[in-house]
Amino acid sequence: MILLGAILLIAGLVFGISLLSTIGVVLLVIGVVLALAGTVGRPVGGRRHYY
């Protein structure tokens, strides 16, 4: 999810499409939050890792 968010963010900035940039930032933030939650041992959705 972090990788997809980064790709969409870069594509939005390159092509000048603000919607892609916004979706990219949202996916990037959600991915980082889920990764941090999984790293500290907190189960995410009943699983230790979300991936």
PDB file of all heavy atoms in Angstrom:
ATOM      1  N   MET A   1       0.830  -1.182   0.000  1.00  0.00           N
ATOM      2  CA  MET A   1       0.000   0.000   0.000  1.00  0.00           C
ATOM      3  C   MET A   1       0.877   1.250   0.000  1.00  0.00           C
ATOM      4  O   MET A   1       0.513   2.241  -0.628  1.00  0.00           O
ATOM      5  CB  MET A   1      -0.917  -0.013   1.222  1.00  0.00           C
ATOM      6  CG  MET A   1      -1.975   1.041   1.159  1.00  0.00           C
ATOM      7  SD  MET A   1      -3.227   0.952   2.420  1.00  0.00           S
ATOM      8  CE  MET A   1      -4.047  -0.537   2.029  1.00  0.00           C
ATOM      9  N   ILE A   2       2.005   1.154   0.684  1.00  0.00           N
ATOM     10  CA  ILE A   2       2.924   2.293   0.701  1.00  0.00           C
ATOM     11  C   ILE A   2       3.486   2.520  -0.702  1.00  0.00           C
ATOM     12  O   ILE A   2       3.562   3.658  -1.174  1.00  0.00           O
ATOM     13  CB  ILE A   2       4.054   2.057   1.721  1.00  0.00           C
ATOM     14  CG1 ILE A   2       3.483   1.996   3.136  1.00  0.00           C
ATOM     15  CG2 ILE A   2       5.102   3.152   1.626  1.00  0.00           C
ATOM     16  CD1 ILE A   2       4.468   1.561   4.187  1.00  0.00           C
ATOM     17  N   LEU A   3       3.854   1.440  -1.356  1.00  0.00           N
ATOM     18  CA  LEU A   3       4.412   1.545  -2.702  1.00  0.00           C
ATOM     19  C   LEU A   3       3.382   2.097  -3.686  1.00  0.00           C
ATOM     20  O   LEU A   3       3.699   2.979  -4.495  1.00  0.00           O
ATOM     21  CB  LEU A   3       4.905   0.176  -3.169  1.00  0.00           C
ATOM     22  CG  LEU A   3       5.590   0.122  -4.511  1.00  0.00           C
ATOM     23  CD1 LEU A   3       6.850   0.970  -4.493  1.00  0.00           C
ATOM     24  CD2 LEU A   3       5.928  -1.305  -4.858  1.00  0.00           C
ATOM     25  N   LEU A   4       2.147   1.622  -3.617  1.00  0.00           N
ATOM     26  CA  LEU A   4       1.091   2.121  -4.497  1.00  0.00           C
ATOM     27  C   LEU A   4       0.828   3.600  -4.245  1.00  0.00           C
ATOM     28  O   LEU A   4       0.651   4.383  -5.182  1.00  0.00           O
ATOM     29  CB  LEU A   4      -0.192   1.312  -4.298  1.00  0.00           C
ATOM     30  CG  LEU A   4      -1.386   1.723  -5.151  1.00  0.00           C
ATOM     31  CD1 LEU A   4      -1.069   1.527  -6.629  1.00  0.00           C
ATOM     32  CD2 LEU A   4      -2.611   0.931  -4.759  1.00  0.00           C
ATOM     33  N   GLY A   5       0.820   4.009  -2.980  1.00  0.00           N
ATOM     34  CA  GLY A   5       0.622   5.411  -2.650  1.00  0.00           C
ATOM     35  C   GLY A   5       1.730   6.289  -3.196  1.00  0.00           C
ATOM     36  O   GLY A   5       1.485   7.370  -3.734  1.00  0.00           O
ATOM     37  N   ALA A   6       2.975   5.807  -3.101  1.00  0.00           N
ATOM     38  CA  ALA A   6       4.102   6.575  -3.622  1.00  0.00           C
ATOM     39  C   ALA A   6       4.032   6.691  -5.143  1.00  0.00           C
ATOM     40  O   ALA A   6       4.295   7.759  -5.709  1.00  0.00           O
ATOM     41  CB  ALA A   6       5.413   5.926  -3.197  1.00  0.00           C
ATOM     42  N   ILE A   7       3.663   5.602  -5.820  1.00  0.00           N
ATOM     43  CA  ILE A   7       3.548   5.628  -7.280  1.00  0.00           C
ATOM     44  C   ILE A   7       2.461   6.596  -7.716  1.00  0.00           C
ATOM     45  O   ILE A   7       2.651   7.395  -8.635  1.00  0.00           O
ATOM     46  CB  ILE A   7       3.288   4.213  -7.827  1.00  0.00           C
ATOM     47  CG1 ILE A   7       4.534   3.357  -7.647  1.00  0.00           C
ATOM     48  CG2 ILE A   7       2.866   4.259  -9.288  1.00  0.00           C
ATOM     49  CD1 ILE A   7       4.321   1.886  -7.948  1.00  0.00           C
ATOM     50  N   LEU A   8       1.313   6.549  -7.062  1.00  0.00           N
ATOM     51  CA  LEU A   8       0.229   7.459  -7.420  1.00  0.00           C
ATOM     52  C   LEU A   8       0.582   8.916  -7.126  1.00  0.00           C
ATOM     53  O   LEU A   8       0.234   9.814  -7.899  1.00  0.00           O
ATOM     54  CB  LEU A   8      -1.053   7.074  -6.682  1.00  0.00           C
ATOM     55  CG  LEU A   8      -1.763   5.825  -7.188  1.00  0.00           C
ATOM     56  CD1 LEU A   8      -2.964   5.520  -6.308  1.00  0.00           C
ATOM     57  CD2 LEU A   8      -2.183   5.977  -8.625  1.00  0.00           C
ATOM     58  N   LEU A   9       1.281   9.138  -6.034  1.00  0.00           N
ATOM     59  CA  LEU A   9       1.693  10.502  -5.696  1.00  0.00           C
ATOM     60  C   LEU A   9       2.650  11.051  -6.747  1.00  0.00           C
ATOM     61  O   LEU A   9       2.475  12.178  -7.234  1.00  0.00           O
ATOM     62  CB  LEU A   9       2.352  10.516  -4.317  1.00  0.00           C
ATOM     63  CG  LEU A   9       2.878  11.861  -3.828  1.00  0.00           C
ATOM     64  CD1 LEU A   9       1.737  12.845  -3.685  1.00  0.00           C
ATOM     65  CD2 LEU A   9       3.606  11.696  -2.526  1.00  0.00           C
ATOM     66  N   ILE A  10       3.624  10.264  -7.130  1.00  0.00           N
ATOM     67  CA  ILE A  10       4.581  10.705  -8.147  1.00  0.00           C
ATOM     68  C   ILE A  10       3.889  10.900  -9.492  1.00  0.00           C
ATOM     69  O   ILE A  10       4.132  11.886 -10.190  1.00  0.00           O
ATOM     70  CB  ILE A  10       5.746   9.707  -8.251  1.00  0.00           C
ATOM     71  CG1 ILE A  10       6.583   9.761  -6.976  1.00  0.00           C
ATOM     72  CG2 ILE A  10       6.609   9.991  -9.466  1.00  0.00           C
ATOM     73  CD1 ILE A  10       7.601   8.664  -6.850  1.00  0.00           C
ATOM     74  N   ALA A  11       3.008   9.970  -9.865  1.00  0.00           N
ATOM     75  CA  ALA A  11       2.291  10.095 -11.140  1.00  0.00           C
ATOM     76  C   ALA A  11       1.409  11.342 -11.139  1.00  0.00           C
ATOM     77  O   ALA A  11       1.318  12.047 -12.149  1.00  0.00           O
ATOM     78  CB  ALA A  11       1.450   8.851 -11.397  1.00  0.00           C
ATOM     79  N   GLY A  12       0.770  11.630 -10.027  1.00  0.00           N
ATOM     80  CA  GLY A  12      -0.065  12.822  -9.942  1.00  0.00           C
ATOM     81  C   GLY A  12       0.739  14.102 -10.072  1.00  0.00           C
ATOM     82  O   GLY A  12       0.293  15.057 -10.701  1.00  0.00           O
ATOM     83  N   LEU A  13       1.925  14.105  -9.495  1.00  0.00           N
ATOM     84  CA  LEU A  13       2.770  15.293  -9.598  1.00  0.00           C
ATOM     85  C   LEU A  13       3.341  15.446 -11.007  1.00  0.00           C
ATOM     86  O   LEU A  13       3.419  16.561 -11.532  1.00  0.00           O
ATOM     87  CB  LEU A  13       3.904  15.218  -8.579  1.00  0.00           C
ATOM     88  CG  LEU A  13       3.488  15.323  -7.119  1.00  0.00           C
ATOM     89  CD1 LEU A  13       4.685  15.097  -6.211  1.00  0.00           C
ATOM     90  CD2 LEU A  13       2.842  16.657  -6.828  1.00  0.00           C
ATOM     91  N   VAL A  14       3.725  14.344 -11.634  1.00  0.00           N
ATOM     92  CA  VAL A  14       4.306  14.405 -12.980  1.00  0.00           C
ATOM     93  C   VAL A  14       3.266  14.834 -14.013  1.00  0.00           C
ATOM     94  O   VAL A  14       3.528  15.685 -14.870  1.00  0.00           O
ATOM     95  CB  VAL A  14       4.926  13.040 -13.365  1.00  0.00           C
ATOM     96  CG1 VAL A  14       5.272  12.981 -14.843  1.00  0.00           C
ATOM     97  CG2 VAL A  14       6.157  12.766 -12.517  1.00  0.00           C
ATOM     98  N   PHE A  15       2.071  14.239 -13.939  1.00  0.00           N
ATOM     99  CA  PHE A  15       1.046  14.525 -14.932  1.00  0.00           C
ATOM    100  C   PHE A  15       0.159  15.712 -14.561  1.00  0.00           C
ATOM    101  O   PHE A  15      -0.706  16.108 -15.336  1.00  0.00           O
ATOM    102  CB  PHE A  15       0.173  13.288 -15.174  1.00  0.00           C
ATOM    103  CG  PHE A  15       0.933  12.139 -15.766  1.00  0.00           C
ATOM    104  CD1 PHE A  15       0.998  10.923 -15.112  1.00  0.00           C
ATOM    105  CD2 PHE A  15       1.593  12.274 -16.974  1.00  0.00           C
ATOM    106  CE1 PHE A  15       1.702   9.868 -15.646  1.00  0.00           C
ATOM    107  CE2 PHE A  15       2.299  11.221 -17.521  1.00  0.00           C
ATOM    108  CZ  PHE A  15       2.361  10.014 -16.860  1.00  0.00           C
ATOM    109  N   GLY A  16       0.332  16.250 -13.372  1.00  0.00           N
ATOM    110  CA  GLY A  16      -0.435  17.419 -12.964  1.00  0.00           C
ATOM    111  C   GLY A  16      -1.881  17.112 -12.616  1.00  0.00           C
ATOM    112  O   GLY A  16      -2.746  17.968 -12.753  1.00  0.00           O
ATOM    113  N   ILE A  17      -2.151  15.898 -12.170  1.00  0.00           N
ATOM    114  CA  ILE A  17      -3.510  15.495 -11.802  1.00  0.00           C
ATOM    115  C   ILE A  17      -3.589  15.483 -10.275  1.00  0.00           C
ATOM    116  O   ILE A  17      -3.014  14.617  -9.618  1.00  0.00           O
ATOM    117  CB  ILE A  17      -3.852  14.108 -12.378  1.00  0.00           C
ATOM    118  CG1 ILE A  17      -3.687  14.119 -13.897  1.00  0.00           C
ATOM    119  CG2 ILE A  17      -5.275  13.704 -11.987  1.00  0.00           C
ATOM    120  CD1 ILE A  17      -3.820  12.753 -14.531  1.00  0.00           C
ATOM    121  N   SER A  18      -4.301  16.446  -9.731  1.00  0.00           N
ATOM    122  CA  SER A  18      -4.345  16.581  -8.276  1.00  0.00           C
ATOM    123  C   SER A  18      -5.095  15.442  -7.591  1.00  0.00           C
ATOM    124  O   SER A  18      -4.789  15.110  -6.445  1.00  0.00           O
ATOM    125  CB  SER A  18      -4.971  17.923  -7.889  1.00  0.00           C
ATOM    126  OG  SER A  18      -6.297  17.988  -8.339  1.00  0.00           O
ATOM    127  N   LEU A  19      -6.044  14.823  -8.285  1.00  0.00           N
ATOM    128  CA  LEU A  19      -6.780  13.707  -7.695  1.00  0.00           C
ATOM    129  C   LEU A  19      -5.850  12.530  -7.427  1.00  0.00           C
ATOM    130  O   LEU A  19      -5.929  11.894  -6.368  1.00  0.00           O
ATOM    131  CB  LEU A  19      -7.928  13.279  -8.619  1.00  0.00           C
ATOM    132  CG  LEU A  19      -8.807  12.140  -8.111  1.00  0.00           C
ATOM    133  CD1 LEU A  19      -9.518  12.566  -6.834  1.00  0.00           C
ATOM    134  CD2 LEU A  19      -9.805  11.728  -9.157  1.00  0.00           C
ATOM    135  N   LEU A  20      -4.946  12.239  -8.355  1.00  0.00           N
ATOM    136  CA  LEU A  20      -3.984  11.157  -8.145  1.00  0.00           C
ATOM    137  C   LEU A  20      -3.058  11.479  -6.980  1.00  0.00           C
ATOM    138  O   LEU A  20      -2.718  10.583  -6.193  1.00  0.00           O
ATOM    139  CB  LEU A  20      -3.149  10.919  -9.406  1.00  0.00           C
ATOM    140  CG  LEU A  20      -3.789  10.122 -10.525  1.00  0.00           C
ATOM    141  CD1 LEU A  20      -2.797   9.977 -11.671  1.00  0.00           C
ATOM    142  CD2 LEU A  20      -4.244   8.778 -10.055  1.00  0.00           C
ATOM    143  N   SER A  21      -2.650  12.715  -6.874  1.00  0.00           N
ATOM    144  CA  SER A  21      -1.780  13.118  -5.764  1.00  0.00           C
ATOM    145  C   SER A  21      -2.492  12.943  -4.425  1.00  0.00           C
ATOM    146  O   SER A  21      -1.907  12.445  -3.467  1.00  0.00           O
ATOM    147  CB  SER A  21      -1.345  14.568  -5.925  1.00  0.00           C
ATOM    148  OG  SER A  21      -0.588  14.719  -7.087  1.00  0.00           O
ATOM    149  N   THR A  22      -3.747  13.328  -4.374  1.00  0.00           N
ATOM    150  CA  THR A  22      -4.519  13.209  -3.141  1.00  0.00           C
ATOM    151  C   THR A  22      -4.705  11.752  -2.745  1.00  0.00           C
ATOM    152  O   THR A  22      -4.487  11.385  -1.584  1.00  0.00           O
ATOM    153  CB  THR A  22      -5.896  13.878  -3.306  1.00  0.00           C
ATOM    154  OG1 THR A  22      -5.705  15.230  -3.710  1.00  0.00           O
ATOM    155  CG2 THR A  22      -6.689  13.819  -2.025  1.00  0.00           C
ATOM    156  N   ILE A  23      -5.072  10.914  -3.698  1.00  0.00           N
ATOM    157  CA  ILE A  23      -5.246   9.489  -3.412  1.00  0.00           C
ATOM    158  C   ILE A  23      -3.910   8.871  -3.004  1.00  0.00           C
ATOM    159  O   ILE A  23      -3.849   8.041  -2.098  1.00  0.00           O
ATOM    160  CB  ILE A  23      -5.851   8.774  -4.637  1.00  0.00           C
ATOM    161  CG1 ILE A  23      -7.278   9.243  -4.865  1.00  0.00           C
ATOM    162  CG2 ILE A  23      -5.821   7.261  -4.457  1.00  0.00           C
ATOM    163  CD1 ILE A  23      -7.897   8.746  -6.148  1.00  0.00           C
ATOM    164  N   GLY A  24      -2.835   9.290  -3.647  1.00  0.00           N
ATOM    165  CA  GLY A  24      -1.511   8.791  -3.304  1.00  0.00           C
ATOM    166  C   GLY A  24      -1.116   9.123  -1.881  1.00  0.00           C
ATOM    167  O   GLY A  24      -0.590   8.275  -1.164  1.00  0.00           O
ATOM    168  N   VAL A  25      -1.377  10.355  -1.462  1.00  0.00           N
ATOM    169  CA  VAL A  25      -1.050  10.762  -0.092  1.00  0.00           C
ATOM    170  C   VAL A  25      -1.877   9.967   0.912  1.00  0.00           C
ATOM    171  O   VAL A  25      -1.355   9.499   1.933  1.00  0.00           O
ATOM    172  CB  VAL A  25      -1.264  12.278   0.093  1.00  0.00           C
ATOM    173  CG1 VAL A  25      -1.211  12.667   1.557  1.00  0.00           C
ATOM    174  CG2 VAL A  25      -0.246  13.054  -0.702  1.00  0.00           C
ATOM    175  N   VAL A  26      -3.158   9.791   0.636  1.00  0.00           N
ATOM    176  CA  VAL A  26      -4.033   9.046   1.546  1.00  0.00           C
ATOM    177  C   VAL A  26      -3.557   7.599   1.674  1.00  0.00           C
ATOM    178  O   VAL A  26      -3.438   7.068   2.786  1.00  0.00           O
ATOM    179  CB  VAL A  26      -5.500   9.115   1.063  1.00  0.00           C
ATOM    180  CG1 VAL A  26      -6.371   8.138   1.824  1.00  0.00           C
ATOM    181  CG2 VAL A  26      -6.032  10.526   1.201  1.00  0.00           C
ATOM    182  N   LEU A  27      -3.256   6.948   0.554  1.00  0.00           N
ATOM    183  CA  LEU A  27      -2.777   5.564   0.609  1.00  0.00           C
ATOM    184  C   LEU A  27      -1.429   5.470   1.307  1.00  0.00           C
ATOM    185  O   LEU A  27      -1.170   4.516   2.053  1.00  0.00           O
ATOM    186  CB  LEU A  27      -2.677   4.985  -0.798  1.00  0.00           C
ATOM    187  CG  LEU A  27      -3.986   4.625  -1.476  1.00  0.00           C
ATOM    188  CD1 LEU A  27      -3.722   4.093  -2.873  1.00  0.00           C
ATOM    189  CD2 LEU A  27      -4.752   3.603  -0.664  1.00  0.00           C
ATOM    190  N   LEU A  28      -0.577   6.445   1.094  1.00  0.00           N
ATOM    191  CA  LEU A  28       0.729   6.455   1.736  1.00  0.00           C
ATOM    192  C   LEU A  28       0.589   6.564   3.252  1.00  0.00           C
ATOM    193  O   LEU A  28       1.225   5.809   3.993  1.00  0.00           O
ATOM    194  CB  LEU A  28       1.544   7.627   1.188  1.00  0.00           C
ATOM    195  CG  LEU A  28       3.036   7.622   1.400  1.00  0.00           C
ATOM    196  CD1 LEU A  28       3.671   6.436   0.711  1.00  0.00           C
ATOM    197  CD2 LEU A  28       3.636   8.898   0.856  1.00  0.00           C
ATOM    198  N   VAL A  29      -0.263   7.452   3.715  1.00  0.00           N
ATOM    199  CA  VAL A  29      -0.472   7.629   5.155  1.00  0.00           C
ATOM    200  C   VAL A  29      -1.096   6.379   5.769  1.00  0.00           C
ATOM    201  O   VAL A  29      -0.657   5.907   6.824  1.00  0.00           O
ATOM    202  CB  VAL A  29      -1.342   8.882   5.430  1.00  0.00           C
ATOM    203  CG1 VAL A  29      -1.806   8.935   6.873  1.00  0.00           C
ATOM    204  CG2 VAL A  29      -0.578  10.135   5.067  1.00  0.00           C
ATOM    205  N   ILE A  30      -2.101   5.806   5.120  1.00  0.00           N
ATOM    206  CA  ILE A  30      -2.742   4.592   5.634  1.00  0.00           C
ATOM    207  C   ILE A  30      -1.732   3.445   5.682  1.00  0.00           C
ATOM    208  O   ILE A  30      -1.680   2.684   6.651  1.00  0.00           O
ATOM    209  CB  ILE A  30      -3.972   4.219   4.783  1.00  0.00           C
ATOM    210  CG1 ILE A  30      -5.082   5.236   5.004  1.00  0.00           C
ATOM    211  CG2 ILE A  30      -4.474   2.824   5.129  1.00  0.00           C
ATOM    212  CD1 ILE A  30      -6.268   5.067   4.087  1.00  0.00           C
ATOM    213  N   GLY A  31      -0.912   3.320   4.652  1.00  0.00           N
ATOM    214  CA  GLY A  31       0.093   2.269   4.636  1.00  0.00           C
ATOM    215  C   GLY A  31       1.108   2.410   5.751  1.00  0.00           C
ATOM    216  O   GLY A  31       1.483   1.429   6.391  1.00  0.00           O
ATOM    217  N   VAL A  32       1.543   3.630   6.007  1.00  0.00           N
ATOM    218  CA  VAL A  32       2.507   3.864   7.084  1.00  0.00           C
ATOM    219  C   VAL A  32       1.886   3.566   8.445  1.00  0.00           C
ATOM    220  O   VAL A  32       2.510   2.937   9.305  1.00  0.00           O
ATOM    221  CB  VAL A  32       3.055   5.310   7.028  1.00  0.00           C
ATOM    222  CG1 VAL A  32       3.833   5.662   8.276  1.00  0.00           C
ATOM    223  CG2 VAL A  32       3.913   5.488   5.795  1.00  0.00           C
ATOM    224  N   VAL A  33       0.655   3.981   8.650  1.00  0.00           N
ATOM    225  CA  VAL A  33      -0.031   3.718   9.926  1.00  0.00           C
ATOM    226  C   VAL A  33      -0.194   2.216  10.142  1.00  0.00           C
ATOM    227  O   VAL A  33       0.066   1.703  11.238  1.00  0.00           O
ATOM    228  CB  VAL A  33      -1.399   4.440   9.972  1.00  0.00           C
ATOM    229  CG1 VAL A  33      -2.246   3.944  11.125  1.00  0.00           C
ATOM    230  CG2 VAL A  33      -1.183   5.941  10.069  1.00  0.00           C
ATOM    231  N   LEU A  34      -0.604   1.495   9.110  1.00  0.00           N
ATOM    232  CA  LEU A  34      -0.766   0.048   9.251  1.00  0.00           C
ATOM    233  C   LEU A  34       0.574  -0.652   9.472  1.00  0.00           C
ATOM    234  O   LEU A  34       0.664  -1.589  10.261  1.00  0.00           O
ATOM    235  CB  LEU A  34      -1.459  -0.529   8.012  1.00  0.00           C
ATOM    236  CG  LEU A  34      -2.934  -0.198   7.853  1.00  0.00           C
ATOM    237  CD1 LEU A  34      -3.446  -0.741   6.528  1.00  0.00           C
ATOM    238  CD2 LEU A  34      -3.739  -0.759   9.005  1.00  0.00           C
ATOM    239  N   ALA A  35       1.613  -0.187   8.796  1.00  0.00           N
ATOM    240  CA  ALA A  35       2.939  -0.778   8.987  1.00  0.00           C
ATOM    241  C   ALA A  35       3.441  -0.539  10.414  1.00  0.00           C
ATOM    242  O   ALA A  35       4.001  -1.443  11.036  1.00  0.00           O
ATOM    243  CB  ALA A  35       3.915  -0.214   7.972  1.00  0.00           C
ATOM    244  N   LEU A  36       3.243   0.673  10.927  1.00  0.00           N
ATOM    245  CA  LEU A  36       3.657   0.964  12.298  1.00  0.00           C
ATOM    246  C   LEU A  36       2.860   0.156  13.313  1.00  0.00           C
ATOM    247  O   LEU A  36       3.412  -0.338  14.293  1.00  0.00           O
ATOM    248  CB  LEU A  36       3.518   2.456  12.587  1.00  0.00           C
ATOM    249  CG  LEU A  36       4.543   3.365  11.923  1.00  0.00           C
ATOM    250  CD1 LEU A  36       4.207   4.820  12.204  1.00  0.00           C
ATOM    251  CD2 LEU A  36       5.938   3.039  12.398  1.00  0.00           C
ATOM    252  N   ALA A  37       1.571   0.011  13.068  1.00  0.00           N
ATOM    253  CA  ALA A  37       0.734  -0.773  13.982  1.00  0.00           C
ATOM    254  C   ALA A  37       1.167  -2.233  13.982  1.00  0.00           C
ATOM    255  O   ALA A  37       1.203  -2.888  15.027  1.00  0.00           O
ATOM    256  CB  ALA A  37      -0.736  -0.654  13.591  1.00  0.00           C
ATOM    257  N   GLY A  38       1.517  -2.767  12.827  1.00  0.00           N
ATOM    258  CA  GLY A  38       1.986  -4.145  12.755  1.00  0.00           C
ATOM    259  C   GLY A  38       3.358  -4.323  13.367  1.00  0.00           C
ATOM    260  O   GLY A  38       3.658  -5.359  13.949  1.00  0.00           O
ATOM    261  N   THR A  39       4.203  -3.297  13.272  1.00  0.00           N
ATOM    262  CA  THR A  39       5.555  -3.378  13.816  1.00  0.00           C
ATOM    263  C   THR A  39       5.557  -3.423  15.337  1.00  0.00           C
ATOM    264  O   THR A  39       6.351  -4.149  15.930  1.00  0.00           O
ATOM    265  CB  THR A  39       6.385  -2.172  13.340  1.00  0.00           C
ATOM    266  OG1 THR A  39       6.415  -2.172  11.918  1.00  0.00           O
ATOM    267  CG2 THR A  39       7.804  -2.240  13.858  1.00  0.00           C
ATOM    268  N   VAL A  40       4.678  -2.677  15.961  1.00  0.00           N
ATOM    269  CA  VAL A  40       4.658  -2.648  17.423  1.00  0.00           C
ATOM    270  C   VAL A  40       3.919  -3.839  18.012  1.00  0.00           C
ATOM    271  O   VAL A  40       3.795  -3.953  19.218  1.00  0.00           O
ATOM    272  CB  VAL A  40       4.047  -1.326  17.955  1.00  0.00           C
ATOM    273  CG1 VAL A  40       4.887  -0.151  17.549  1.00  0.00           C
ATOM    274  CG2 VAL A  40       2.626  -1.142  17.525  1.00  0.00           C
ATOM    275  N   GLY A  41       3.436  -4.739  17.159  1.00  0.00           N
ATOM    276  CA  GLY A  41       2.799  -5.952  17.645  1.00  0.00           C
ATOM    277  C   GLY A  41       1.293  -5.854  17.789  1.00  0.00           C
ATOM    278  O   GLY A  41       0.653  -6.782  18.257  1.00  0.00           O
ATOM    279  N   ARG A  42       0.729  -4.753  17.407  1.00  0.00           N
ATOM    280  CA  ARG A  42      -0.726  -4.592  17.497  1.00  0.00           C
ATOM    281  C   ARG A  42      -1.364  -5.293  16.310  1.00  0.00           C
ATOM    282  O   ARG A  42      -1.031  -5.012  15.158  1.00  0.00           O
ATOM    283  CB  ARG A  42      -1.060  -3.106  17.457  1.00  0.00           C
ATOM    284  CG  ARG A  42      -2.519  -2.803  17.381  1.00  0.00           C
ATOM    285  CD  ARG A  42      -2.994  -2.176  18.658  1.00  0.00           C
ATOM    286  NE  ARG A  42      -4.379  -1.770  18.495  1.00  0.00           N
ATOM    287  CZ  ARG A  42      -5.351  -2.331  19.178  1.00  0.00           C
ATOM    288  NH1 ARG A  42      -5.101  -3.274  20.032  1.00  0.00           N
ATOM    289  NH2 ARG A  42      -6.574  -1.925  19.016  1.00  0.00           N
ATOM    290  N   PRO A  43      -2.272  -6.237  16.561  1.00  0.00           N
ATOM    291  CA  PRO A  43      -2.938  -6.909  15.432  1.00  0.00           C
ATOM    292  C   PRO A  43      -3.807  -5.934  14.626  1.00  0.00           C
ATOM    293  O   PRO A  43      -4.505  -5.106  15.192  1.00  0.00           O
ATOM    294  CB  PRO A  43      -3.821  -7.945  16.102  1.00  0.00           C
ATOM    295  CG  PRO A  43      -3.352  -8.058  17.495  1.00  0.00           C
ATOM    296  CD  PRO A  43      -2.667  -6.778  17.836  1.00  0.00           C
ATOM    297  N   VAL A  44      -3.721  -6.023  13.319  1.00  0.00           N
ATOM    298  CA  VAL A  44      -4.502  -5.177  12.428  1.00  0.00           C
ATOM    299  C   VAL A  44      -5.503  -6.052  11.728  1.00  0.00           C
ATOM    300  O   VAL A  44      -5.135  -6.925  10.962  1.00  0.00           O
ATOM    301  CB  VAL A  44      -3.588  -4.462  11.405  1.00  0.00           C
ATOM    302  CG1 VAL A  44      -4.426  -3.633  10.435  1.00  0.00           C
ATOM    303  CG2 VAL A  44      -2.558  -3.598  12.109  1.00  0.00           C
ATOM    304  N   GLY A  45      -6.776  -5.865  11.984  1.00  0.00           N
ATOM    305  CA  GLY A  45      -7.811  -6.676  11.362  1.00  0.00           C
ATOM    306  C   GLY A  45      -7.728  -8.145  11.740  1.00  0.00           C
ATOM    307  O   GLY A  45      -8.035  -9.015  10.957  1.00  0.00           O
ATOM    308  N   GLY A  46      -7.271  -8.411  12.964  1.00  0.00           N
ATOM    309  CA  GLY A  46      -7.172  -9.790  13.427  1.00  0.00           C
ATOM    310  C   GLY A  46      -5.876 -10.480  13.009  1.00  0.00           C
ATOM    311  O   GLY A  46      -5.658 -11.634  13.332  1.00  0.00           O
ATOM    312  N   ARG A  47      -5.017  -9.789  12.300  1.00  0.00           N
ATOM    313  CA  ARG A  47      -3.749 -10.367  11.852  1.00  0.00           C
ATOM    314  C   ARG A  47      -2.601  -9.523  12.369  1.00  0.00           C
ATOM    315  O   ARG A  47      -2.714  -8.322  12.539  1.00  0.00           O
ATOM    316  CB  ARG A  47      -3.697 -10.399  10.313  1.00  0.00           C
ATOM    317  CG  ARG A  47      -4.819 -11.202   9.718  1.00  0.00           C
ATOM    318  CD  ARG A  47      -4.814 -11.131   8.235  1.00  0.00           C
ATOM    319  NE  ARG A  47      -3.580 -11.739   7.729  1.00  0.00           N
ATOM    320  CZ  ARG A  47      -3.302 -11.864   6.459  1.00  0.00           C
ATOM    321  NH1 ARG A  47      -4.156 -11.428   5.559  1.00  0.00           N
ATOM    322  NH2 ARG A  47      -2.193 -12.417   6.073  1.00  0.00           N
ATOM    323  N   ARG A  48      -1.481 -10.163  12.628  1.00  0.00           N
ATOM    324  CA  ARG A  48      -0.344  -9.433  13.143  1.00  0.00           C
ATOM    325  C   ARG A  48       0.241  -8.498  12.091  1.00  0.00           C
ATOM    326  O   ARG A  48       0.738  -7.423  12.407  1.00  0.00           O
ATOM    327  CB  ARG A  48       0.733 -10.384  13.630  1.00  0.00           C
ATOM    328  CG  ARG A  48       1.874  -9.637  14.224  1.00  0.00           C
ATOM    329  CD  ARG A  48       2.593 -10.288  15.357  1.00  0.00           C
ATOM    330  NE  ARG A  48       1.818 -10.962  16.350  1.00  0.00           N
ATOM    331  CZ  ARG A  48       1.396 -10.416  17.489  1.00  0.00           C
ATOM    332  NH1 ARG A  48       1.626  -9.154  17.711  1.00  0.00           N
ATOM    333  NH2 ARG A  48       0.740 -11.109  18.357  1.00  0.00           N
ATOM    334  N   HIS A  49       0.193  -8.894  10.812  1.00  0.00           N
ATOM    335  CA  HIS A  49       0.663  -8.055   9.718  1.00  0.00           C
ATOM    336  C   HIS A  49      -0.500  -7.856   8.744  1.00  0.00           C
ATOM    337  O   HIS A  49      -1.283  -8.766   8.531  1.00  0.00           O
ATOM    338  CB  HIS A  49       1.826  -8.704   8.971  1.00  0.00           C
ATOM    339  CG  HIS A  49       3.000  -8.968   9.859  1.00  0.00           C
ATOM    340  ND1 HIS A  49       3.818  -7.971  10.310  1.00  0.00           N
ATOM    341  CD2 HIS A  49       3.479 -10.122  10.390  1.00  0.00           C
ATOM    342  CE1 HIS A  49       4.757  -8.488  11.069  1.00  0.00           C
ATOM    343  NE2 HIS A  49       4.580  -9.792  11.138  1.00  0.00           N
ATOM    344  N   TYR A  50      -0.589  -6.685   8.148  1.00  0.00           N
ATOM    345  CA  TYR A  50      -1.701  -6.415   7.237  1.00  0.00           C
ATOM    346  C   TYR A  50      -1.402  -6.925   5.843  1.00  0.00           C
ATOM    347  O   TYR A  50      -2.281  -7.019   5.021  1.00  0.00           O
ATOM    348  CB  TYR A  50      -2.039  -4.924   7.204  1.00  0.00           C
ATOM    349  CG  TYR A  50      -1.099  -4.063   6.412  1.00  0.00           C
ATOM    350  CD1 TYR A  50      -1.385  -3.762   5.090  1.00  0.00           C
ATOM    351  CD2 TYR A  50       0.069  -3.577   6.966  1.00  0.00           C
ATOM    352  CE1 TYR A  50      -0.521  -2.981   4.356  1.00  0.00           C
ATOM    353  CE2 TYR A  50       0.926  -2.807   6.215  1.00  0.00           C
ATOM    354  CZ  TYR A  50       0.639  -2.502   4.943  1.00  0.00           C
ATOM    355  OH  TYR A  50       1.494  -1.741   4.227  1.00  0.00           O
ATOM    356  N   TYR A  51      -0.170  -7.279   5.525  1.00  0.00           N
ATOM    357  CA  TYR A  51       0.162  -7.758   4.193  1.00  0.00           C
ATOM    358  C   TYR A  51       0.189  -9.255   4.130  1.00  0.00           C
ATOM    359  O   TYR A  51       0.196  -9.962   5.075  1.00  0.00           O
ATOM    360  CB  TYR A  51       1.501  -7.195   3.733  1.00  0.00           C
ATOM    361  CG  TYR A  51       2.621  -7.317   4.721  1.00  0.00           C
ATOM    362  CD1 TYR A  51       3.372  -8.476   4.786  1.00  0.00           C
ATOM    363  CD2 TYR A  51       2.916  -6.300   5.609  1.00  0.00           C
ATOM    364  CE1 TYR A  51       4.397  -8.610   5.687  1.00  0.00           C
ATOM    365  CE2 TYR A  51       3.930  -6.425   6.517  1.00  0.00           C
ATOM    366  CZ  TYR A  51       4.674  -7.575   6.562  1.00  0.00           C
ATOM    367  OH  TYR A  51       5.679  -7.696   7.453  1.00  0.00           O
TER     368      TYR A  51
END
